[in-house]
Amino acid sequence: MLAYDVCDDYEIIEGEKIMSPAPNMWHGNVVLNLATDVNIYFRSNNLGVVFHDHIDVHFPDGNTLSPDLTIIRADNPDIDTYKKKGVFYGVPDMVAEVFSKSTMKRDIGIKKDVYERNGVKEYWIINPWSESIEVYLLRNGKYELDGVYIDYSDDELERLTDEERAAVQTEIPVAVLNGFTLKIKNIFWRYFE
């Protein structure tokens, strides 16, 4: 029997209980698209576990956060806490947060600080309105912006110069997955426009 230690609708950030409102459907769509593509790759290669929404990550510094996407590689030494308890105590290899109006400030502020301080190797901040993703990699204990990736519309691409268009990247490398990439359009795909 697994012992569940969940925070339900709140996170504990710097000792303060902060409510997490339910995300809107566009937010959920982006999270599901991202988690699906990563999880297919993970499962087919037996690389570890991928969680989206509502998995509490209990960090060594006492913070408990629920990232929109959590990646824990099979070789992560903390993975055994999940196997034994059904919750995760430790430091995931990668997390992603998708902006919502109520959480945006925390995602780029205190949550980023918590992830950095605890040693999360890769952090993605996803903006569903501008359809852009900022990728931060941990280097020497500090996050450095590795790249900003944008899902350009056909109209936006038309307005770019040939040189700018040639520089547009359509895939994002996932650093903790050594060569695996995700198509930006797949992350922001939605049935309804």
One Martini backbone bead per residue (centre of mass of N, CA, C, O) as a GRO file, in nm:
protein
  193
    1MET     BB    1   0.095   0.037   0.025
    2LEU     BB    2   0.058   0.364  -0.042
    3ALA     BB    3   0.172   0.676   0.074
    4TYR     BB    4  -0.013   0.967   0.087
    5ASP     BB    5   0.127   1.316   0.027
    6VAL     BB    6  -0.095   1.565  -0.026
    7CYS     BB    7  -0.206   1.911  -0.123
    8ASP     BB    8  -0.392   1.941  -0.361
    9ASP     BB    9  -0.476   2.298  -0.389
   10TYR     BB   10  -0.167   2.332  -0.290
   11GLU     BB   11   0.122   2.509  -0.192
   12ILE     BB   12   0.460   2.520  -0.051
   13ILE     BB   13   0.601   2.851  -0.005
   14GLU     BB   14   0.805   2.948   0.222
   15GLY     BB   15   0.570   2.832   0.437
   16GLU     BB   16   0.334   2.895   0.236
   17LYS     BB   17   0.003   2.865   0.166
   18ILE     BB   18  -0.094   2.810  -0.183
   19MET     BB   19  -0.328   2.846  -0.396
   20SER     BB   20  -0.455   2.642  -0.677
   21PRO     BB   21  -0.606   2.703  -0.942
   22ALA     BB   22  -0.776   2.610  -1.192
   23PRO     BB   23  -0.720   2.553  -1.504
   24ASN     BB   24  -0.751   2.620  -1.813
   25MET     BB   25  -0.787   2.469  -2.120
   26TRP     BB   26  -0.524   2.578  -2.250
   27HIS     BB   27  -0.335   2.492  -2.034
   28GLY     BB   28  -0.410   2.188  -2.037
   29ASN     BB   29  -0.336   2.140  -2.333
   30VAL     BB   30  -0.033   2.198  -2.313
   31VAL     BB   31   0.035   1.992  -2.096
   32LEU     BB   32  -0.069   1.741  -2.246
   33ASN     BB   33   0.106   1.762  -2.498
   34LEU     BB   34   0.378   1.752  -2.357
   35ALA     BB   35   0.340   1.489  -2.189
   36THR     BB   36   0.281   1.297  -2.421
   37ASP     BB   37   0.546   1.318  -2.583
   38VAL     BB   38   0.736   1.246  -2.349
   39ASN     BB   39   0.602   0.976  -2.257
   40ILE     BB   40   0.643   0.814  -2.513
   41TYR     BB   41   0.949   0.824  -2.501
   42PHE     BB   42   0.987   0.708  -2.216
   43ARG     BB   43   0.839   0.437  -2.250
   44SER     BB   44   1.000   0.331  -2.506
   45ASN     BB   45   1.288   0.376  -2.315
   46ASN     BB   46   1.279   0.346  -2.005
   47LEU     BB   47   1.348   0.647  -1.834
   48GLY     BB   48   1.082   0.686  -1.647
   49VAL     BB   49   0.895   0.970  -1.529
   50VAL     BB   50   0.576   1.138  -1.600
   51PHE     BB   51   0.420   1.445  -1.501
   52HIS     BB   52   0.092   1.599  -1.471
   53ASP     BB   53  -0.020   1.750  -1.259
   54HIS     BB   54  -0.072   1.677  -0.926
   55ILE     BB   55   0.235   1.655  -0.831
   56ASP     BB   56   0.414   1.634  -0.553
   57VAL     BB   57   0.707   1.822  -0.465
   58HIS     BB   58   0.948   1.742  -0.221
   59PHE     BB   59   1.178   1.943  -0.111
   60PRO     BB   60   1.464   1.975   0.078
   61ASP     BB   61   1.374   2.288   0.172
   62GLY     BB   62   1.032   2.241   0.217
   63ASN     BB   63   0.911   2.259  -0.047
   64THR     BB   64   0.581   2.238  -0.223
   65LEU     BB   65   0.527   2.141  -0.555
   66SER     BB   66   0.316   2.165  -0.874
   67PRO     BB   67   0.402   2.097  -1.154
   68ASP     BB   68   0.298   2.069  -1.480
   69LEU     BB   69   0.588   1.931  -1.521
   70THR     BB   70   0.748   1.608  -1.452
   71ILE     BB   71   1.089   1.484  -1.454
   72ILE     BB   72   1.204   1.139  -1.391
   73ARG     BB   73   1.468   0.969  -1.397
   74ALA     BB   74   1.585   0.649  -1.347
   75ASP     BB   75   1.879   0.777  -1.238
   76ASN     BB   76   1.742   0.904  -1.007
   77PRO     BB   77   1.797   0.885  -0.666
   78ASP     BB   78   1.481   0.980  -0.585
   79ILE     BB   79   1.279   0.764  -0.713
   80ASP     BB   80   1.222   0.574  -0.465
   81THR     BB   81   1.007   0.749  -0.322
   82TYR     BB   82   0.789   0.692  -0.528
   83LYS     BB   83   0.785   0.382  -0.522
   84LYS     BB   84   0.716   0.372  -0.201
   85LYS     BB   85   0.491   0.637  -0.165
   86GLY     BB   86   0.363   0.804  -0.427
   87VAL     BB   87   0.574   1.024  -0.383
   88PHE     BB   88   0.795   1.315  -0.410
   89TYR     BB   89   1.130   1.313  -0.283
   90GLY     BB   90   1.312   1.578  -0.425
   91VAL     BB   91   1.482   1.603  -0.752
   92PRO     BB   92   1.408   1.678  -1.044
   93ASP     BB   93   1.522   1.713  -1.373
   94MET     BB   94   1.235   1.838  -1.471
   95VAL     BB   95   1.046   2.143  -1.532
   96ALA     BB   96   0.711   2.287  -1.589
   97GLU     BB   97   0.547   2.602  -1.668
   98VAL     BB   98   0.222   2.735  -1.714
   99PHE     BB   99   0.071   3.004  -1.775
  100SER     BB  100  -0.122   3.206  -1.562
  101LYS     BB  101  -0.260   3.477  -1.428
  102SER     BB  102  -0.221   3.365  -1.119
  103THR     BB  103   0.104   3.237  -1.167
  104MET     BB  104   0.322   3.397  -1.326
  105LYS     BB  105   0.488   3.538  -1.103
  106ARG     BB  106   0.581   3.274  -0.964
  107ASP     BB  107   0.714   3.126  -1.208
  108ILE     BB  108   0.941   3.373  -1.244
  109GLY     BB  109   1.016   3.361  -0.940
  110ILE     BB  110   0.998   3.166  -0.675
  111LYS     BB  111   0.996   2.898  -0.834
  112LYS     BB  112   1.259   2.936  -0.978
  113ASP     BB  113   1.426   2.956  -0.718
  114VAL     BB  114   1.360   2.676  -0.606
  115TYR     BB  115   1.465   2.509  -0.842
  116GLU     BB  116   1.752   2.617  -0.836
  117ARG     BB  117   1.830   2.563  -0.534
  118ASN     BB  118   1.764   2.237  -0.572
  119GLY     BB  119   1.869   2.138  -0.880
  120VAL     BB  120   1.715   2.180  -1.135
  121LYS     BB  121   1.829   2.136  -1.459
  122GLU     BB  122   1.532   2.201  -1.594
  123TYR     BB  123   1.342   2.498  -1.713
  124TRP     BB  124   1.009   2.567  -1.814
  125ILE     BB  125   0.850   2.852  -1.970
  126ILE     BB  126   0.504   2.884  -2.057
  127ASN     BB  127   0.335   3.077  -2.317
  128PRO     BB  128   0.013   3.058  -2.448
  129TRP     BB  129  -0.023   3.343  -2.585
  130SER     BB  130   0.272   3.355  -2.743
  131GLU     BB  131   0.388   3.080  -2.799
  132SER     BB  132   0.622   3.036  -2.567
  133ILE     BB  133   0.967   2.925  -2.470
  134GLU     BB  134   1.160   2.903  -2.181
  135VAL     BB  135   1.500   2.788  -2.138
  136TYR     BB  136   1.650   2.651  -1.845
  137LEU     BB  137   1.984   2.603  -1.726
  138LEU     BB  138   2.196   2.447  -1.507
  139ARG     BB  139   2.483   2.650  -1.407
  140ASN     BB  140   2.658   2.666  -1.140
  141GLY     BB  141   2.368   2.696  -0.973
  142LYS     BB  142   2.246   2.853  -1.231
  143TYR     BB  143   2.030   3.007  -1.433
  144GLU     BB  144   2.020   2.981  -1.790
  145LEU     BB  145   1.940   3.104  -2.086
  146ASP     BB  146   1.909   2.895  -2.372
  147GLY     BB  147   1.606   2.969  -2.484
  148VAL     BB  148   1.369   3.092  -2.733
  149TYR     BB  149   1.049   2.963  -2.827
  150ILE     BB  150   0.844   2.992  -3.128
  151ASP     BB  151   0.510   2.988  -3.259
  152TYR     BB  152   0.475   3.059  -3.572
  153SER     BB  153   0.298   3.198  -3.793
  154ASP     BB  154   0.258   3.243  -4.120
  155ASP     BB  155   0.241   3.554  -4.102
  156GLU     BB  156   0.499   3.594  -3.935
  157LEU     BB  157   0.695   3.460  -4.135
  158GLU     BB  158   0.644   3.659  -4.373
  159ARG     BB  159   0.770   3.916  -4.206
  160LEU     BB  160   1.030   3.791  -4.229
  161THR     BB  161   1.330   3.754  -4.298
  162ASP     BB  162   1.534   3.529  -4.433
  163GLU     BB  163   1.725   3.524  -4.190
  164GLU     BB  164   1.510   3.491  -3.968
  165ARG     BB  165   1.376   3.236  -4.081
  166ALA     BB  166   1.637   3.056  -4.066
  167ALA     BB  167   1.644   3.085  -3.733
  168VAL     BB  168   1.406   2.922  -3.696
  169GLN     BB  169   1.273   2.709  -3.454
  170THR     BB  170   1.077   2.391  -3.440
  171GLU     BB  171   1.263   2.276  -3.208
  172ILE     BB  172   1.318   2.129  -2.879
  173PRO     BB  173   1.560   2.068  -2.669
  174VAL     BB  174   1.617   1.810  -2.424
  175ALA     BB  175   1.872   1.803  -2.214
  176VAL     BB  176   1.791   1.551  -2.016
  177LEU     BB  177   1.753   1.370  -2.312
  178ASN     BB  178   1.978   1.353  -2.517
  179GLY     BB  179   1.835   1.466  -2.820
  180PHE     BB  180   1.560   1.527  -2.757
  181THR     BB  181   1.266   1.649  -2.931
  182LEU     BB  182   1.025   1.918  -2.974
  183LYS     BB  183   0.748   2.028  -3.124
  184ILE     BB  184   0.604   2.325  -3.101
  185LYS     BB  185   0.328   2.278  -3.240
  186ASN     BB  186   0.243   2.042  -3.050
  187ILE     BB  187   0.220   2.203  -2.784
  188PHE     BB  188  -0.001   2.426  -2.922
  189TRP     BB  189  -0.207   2.241  -2.996
  190ARG     BB  190  -0.557   2.277  -3.118
  191TYR     BB  191  -0.877   2.224  -3.207
  192PHE     BB  192  -0.947   2.501  -3.109
  193GLU     BB  193  -0.946   2.857  -3.228
   0.00000   0.00000   0.00000
